[in-house]
Amino acid sequence: MRLVVPVSGSDPKTRLASVLSPDERRDFAEAMLADVVDAVTAAGHEPEVISTAPLDCAVPVTVDDRRLDPLVNDLLASTVTNGDEALAVVMADLPLVTPKSIERLLAPDADVVLAPGLGGGTNAFVCRHPEFRVDYHGASIRDHRENAQDLGASVAEVDSRRLATDIDEPGDLAEVLLHSDGAAADWLEQSGFELTAADGRVDVQRCR
């Protein structure tokens, strides 16, 4: 199975701009990518990292400046040519991911396996159907589910909090400190972020 991790390396995580500088956002994106690469590798697979710009990573990085949809659809067209071929795509901003959650993603033998994101996105998928294509705009998990069903493809969904939790907004940072002990959590702690609790809700604040 071919497993690809696409990442935006040119101007990553713009919705974190209120709490991180451009250089910090890049460093944090690389730390989250490191967590994903480590989990995939520990699960016994070799991740292919494809980035819109060069970045620091433990595995080779292919630079491709295309947007996500044309990039992934080209990978689908070139990889999934018959039922014996499969492509897995795992987003790079999933620092809670573990080898076990990667194994859960890859376990079903359905034509299309989807891992929903908490906000309606598609954080990871596996495809064995040669006609399936992606569209990451809007509520993509709903669209991908419907697209697969329209093709007559069998569909499985993986209900995993670790695959569902992508980090986009400042409020998401608490999830990293609460549930991860990887590179992204280390980076946040070293950068002065810590957990706070007020009004029954856990959040983060930057102390330095």
C-alpha positions as CSV (number, residue, x, y, z in Angstrom):
1,M,0.0,0.0,0.0
2,R,1.2,3.5,-0.9
3,L,0.9,5.9,2.0
4,V,1.2,9.6,1.4
5,V,1.3,12.5,3.9
6,P,0.6,15.9,2.1
7,V,1.6,19.0,3.9
8,S,1.5,22.8,3.3
9,G,5.1,23.9,3.8
10,S,5.0,27.4,2.3
11,D,2.6,29.2,4.7
12,P,1.2,26.6,7.1
13,K,-1.5,26.9,9.7
14,T,-2.5,30.5,9.0
15,R,-5.4,30.2,11.5
16,L,-2.8,30.0,14.3
17,A,-1.4,33.4,13.4
18,S,-2.9,35.0,16.5
19,V,-0.7,32.9,18.8
20,L,2.3,31.9,16.6
21,S,4.6,33.9,14.3
22,P,5.1,32.7,10.7
23,D,8.4,31.0,11.7
24,E,6.8,29.4,14.7
25,R,3.9,28.1,12.6
26,R,6.3,26.5,10.3
27,D,8.2,24.9,13.2
28,F,5.0,23.7,14.7
29,A,3.8,22.2,11.4
30,E,7.1,20.3,11.1
31,A,6.7,19.0,14.7
32,M,3.2,17.7,13.9
33,L,4.4,16.2,10.7
34,A,7.1,14.4,12.7
35,D,4.5,12.9,14.9
36,V,2.5,11.6,11.9
37,V,5.7,10.2,10.2
38,D,6.7,8.5,13.5
39,A,3.3,6.8,13.9
40,V,3.2,5.6,10.3
41,T,6.7,4.3,10.5
42,A,6.1,2.5,13.8
43,A,3.0,0.9,12.2
44,G,5.3,-0.7,9.7
45,H,4.8,1.6,6.7
46,E,7.0,4.0,4.7
47,P,5.3,7.4,4.4
48,E,5.8,9.6,1.4
49,V,5.8,13.2,2.4
50,I,4.7,15.7,-0.3
51,S,5.1,19.4,0.6
52,T,4.4,22.6,-1.2
53,A,7.8,23.8,0.0
54,P,11.0,22.3,1.4
55,L,10.9,21.5,5.1
56,D,12.7,19.6,7.8
57,C,11.6,15.9,8.0
58,A,13.1,12.6,9.0
59,V,12.1,11.1,5.7
60,P,12.7,12.4,2.1
61,V,10.3,15.2,1.1
62,T,8.9,15.6,-2.5
63,V,8.2,19.3,-3.3
64,D,5.0,19.8,-5.3
65,D,3.3,23.2,-5.2
66,R,-0.1,22.0,-6.4
67,R,-3.2,22.5,-4.3
68,L,-4.4,19.5,-2.3
69,D,-7.3,18.4,-4.6
70,P,-5.3,18.1,-7.9
71,L,-2.3,16.6,-6.1
72,V,-4.3,13.8,-4.4
73,N,-6.5,13.1,-7.4
74,D,-3.4,12.7,-9.6
75,L,-2.0,10.3,-7.0
76,L,-5.3,8.4,-7.1
77,A,-5.3,8.2,-10.9
78,S,-1.7,7.0,-11.0
79,T,-1.8,4.6,-8.1
80,V,-5.2,3.0,-7.9
81,T,-5.5,1.4,-11.3
82,N,-7.2,-1.8,-10.2
83,G,-8.6,-3.5,-7.2
84,D,-5.1,-4.8,-6.2
85,E,-3.7,-1.3,-5.7
86,A,-4.4,1.0,-2.8
87,L,-3.5,4.6,-1.8
88,A,-3.7,5.9,1.8
89,V,-3.6,9.6,2.5
90,V,-3.0,10.9,6.0
91,M,-3.0,14.6,6.8
92,A,0.1,16.1,8.4
93,D,-1.7,18.0,11.2
94,L,-2.7,15.0,13.3
95,P,-0.3,15.0,16.3
96,L,-2.5,12.7,18.4
97,V,-2.1,9.9,15.9
98,T,-0.6,6.6,17.0
99,P,0.6,3.4,15.3
100,K,-2.6,1.8,16.5
101,S,-4.8,4.4,14.9
102,I,-2.9,4.0,11.7
103,E,-3.4,0.3,11.8
104,R,-7.1,0.8,12.4
105,L,-7.3,3.1,9.3
106,L,-5.6,0.4,7.1
107,A,-7.4,-2.6,8.5
108,P,-10.8,-2.5,6.7
109,D,-10.8,-4.0,3.2
110,A,-13.6,-1.7,1.8
111,D,-13.1,0.1,-1.5
112,V,-13.0,3.4,0.3
113,V,-12.1,3.9,4.0
114,L,-12.8,7.3,5.5
115,A,-11.5,8.9,8.8
116,P,-13.7,11.9,9.5
117,G,-12.4,15.0,11.1
118,L,-14.2,16.7,14.0
119,G,-15.1,19.7,11.8
120,G,-16.5,17.8,8.9
121,G,-13.3,17.3,7.0
122,T,-11.6,14.1,5.9
123,N,-8.4,13.6,7.9
124,A,-7.3,10.4,6.3
125,F,-8.6,7.8,3.8
126,V,-7.7,4.6,2.0
127,C,-8.9,4.1,-1.6
128,R,-8.9,0.9,-3.6
129,H,-11.5,2.0,-6.2
130,P,-10.0,3.4,-9.5
131,E,-12.7,6.0,-10.0
132,F,-12.9,7.6,-6.6
133,R,-11.7,11.2,-6.4
134,V,-11.5,13.8,-3.6
135,D,-12.8,17.3,-3.1
136,Y,-11.6,18.8,0.2
137,H,-13.8,21.9,0.1
138,G,-16.6,22.3,2.7
139,A,-18.0,19.3,4.5
140,S,-15.7,16.9,2.6
141,I,-16.5,13.8,4.7
142,R,-20.1,14.0,3.6
143,D,-19.1,14.6,0.0
144,H,-16.5,11.8,0.0
145,R,-19.1,9.4,1.5
146,E,-21.6,10.3,-1.2
147,N,-19.1,10.2,-4.0
148,A,-18.0,6.7,-3.0
149,Q,-21.6,5.5,-2.7
150,D,-22.5,6.9,-6.1
151,L,-19.7,4.8,-7.6
152,G,-21.1,1.7,-6.0
153,A,-18.0,1.4,-3.9
154,S,-18.0,-0.2,-0.5
155,V,-17.4,2.3,2.2
156,A,-16.1,1.9,5.8
157,E,-15.6,4.7,8.3
158,V,-13.0,4.7,11.2
159,D,-14.3,6.4,14.3
160,S,-11.0,7.5,15.9
161,R,-10.6,10.6,18.1
162,R,-6.9,10.5,17.3
163,L,-7.4,10.6,13.6
164,A,-10.3,13.0,13.9
165,T,-8.4,15.7,15.8
166,D,-6.6,18.0,13.4
167,I,-5.0,21.2,14.8
168,D,-6.1,24.4,13.0
169,E,-7.3,26.9,15.7
170,P,-5.7,28.2,18.9
171,G,-8.3,26.3,20.9
172,D,-7.1,23.0,19.4
173,L,-3.7,23.3,21.0
174,A,-5.1,22.1,24.3
175,E,-5.8,18.7,22.7
176,V,-2.1,18.3,21.9
177,L,-1.0,19.0,25.5
178,L,-3.7,16.8,26.9
179,H,-3.4,13.8,24.7
180,S,0.0,13.6,23.1
181,D,3.6,13.3,24.3
182,G,5.2,13.6,20.9
183,A,7.2,16.3,19.0
184,A,4.3,18.7,18.7
185,A,3.5,18.6,22.5
186,D,7.2,19.0,23.2
187,W,7.4,22.0,20.9
188,L,4.4,23.7,22.6
189,E,5.8,23.2,26.1
190,Q,9.3,24.4,25.0
191,S,7.6,27.5,23.5
192,G,5.9,28.4,26.8
193,F,2.4,27.0,26.3
194,E,0.7,25.4,29.2
195,L,-2.8,24.1,30.1
196,T,-5.3,26.3,32.0
197,A,-8.7,25.4,33.4
198,A,-11.5,27.9,33.8
199,D,-15.3,27.7,33.8
200,G,-15.1,23.9,33.5
201,R,-13.1,24.1,30.2
202,V,-9.4,23.4,29.5
203,D,-7.5,25.9,27.4
204,V,-3.9,26.9,26.8
205,Q,-2.0,30.1,27.6
206,R,1.5,31.2,26.7
207,C,3.6,32.1,29.7
208,R,6.7,33.2,27.9
